[in-house]
Amino acid sequence: MMIPFAKMHGIGNDFILMNEKDLNVTLNISDLAASVCHRRFGIGADGLMIVRPSSIADARMDYYNSDGSLGEMCGNGIRCFARYVDTERSAESRKLTIETMAGIKELTIRNLDEKQSIVSVNMGIPTFHDVDNKIMINDVEYNYSYLTMGVPHVVIFIDEINDYITNIVGPLLERHENFMNGTNVNFCYIKNRKNVSVFTWERGAGHTLACGTGITSTYAVAVHMGKVDNHVLVQAEGGNLELETIDNGIKMTGPAADICVGHYPD
């Protein structure tokens, strides 16, 4: 059986998208995610999203990390998901609702051209667990904040970025005993009150070029601690997102772009 798929990305965070109706009912989706996302033996991606019908929204998004684990929510992924399920592809802004394990998300989508859309998402209100606490990693003390933005995130503000911070400290924090179910890890360099850079180690995916929930979490902590203004441009390794606080949450705006389509053998 050949499964139709699309591959898309949101500022370098890349995803495979499939529709439930095209899948064999006996297929193990976790195993499928791990195989299809493998960058040597599969198509290659940071995650797999399955489109399912929803009785309470326009569609339901089930998200799987590249290791096959199920994720509650994905910020860059949901923008791609919205473009994938949007049948109108209009140049005018239109609204969509997507059901996720982290609740219903409200989105506004506008088609830029045949390959790219701009999507805004109300990411909701973060839940803070720890703010500006301390943790030891390899005999170095770091100040961190811990919160949930659909999925768990640790945020650490840094004076400079290097591979050691992201690729060594990141996975150690991901699996640290303080975080029972693992956590995503974000390192933030603040340029000024309107511009920051974020580098992310994702739970279940590793070092990625961007993480939408991570960028939103970092923004939330920075606003909470008074480090940035309300409207901020966040630069990730794969591109930029705009973040601002609205009445009922945090609005994230950024692109969703097509890469390719094809068929994958199950």
Secondary structure, DSSP 4 states (H G I P E B T S, - for coil): -EEEEEEEEETTEEEEEEEGGGS-TT--HHHHHHHHT-TTTSS--SEEEEEE--SSSSEEEEEEETTS-EES--HHHHHHHHHHH-SS--SS-EEEEEEETTEEEEEEEEE-SSSEEEEEEE----EEEEEEEEEEETTEEEEEEEEESSSEEEEEE-SS--HHIIIIIHHHHHT-TTSTT--EEEEEEEEETTEEEEEEEETTTEEES--HHHHHHHHHHHHHTT-S-SEEEEEETTEEEEEEEETTEEEEEEEEEEEEEEEEE-
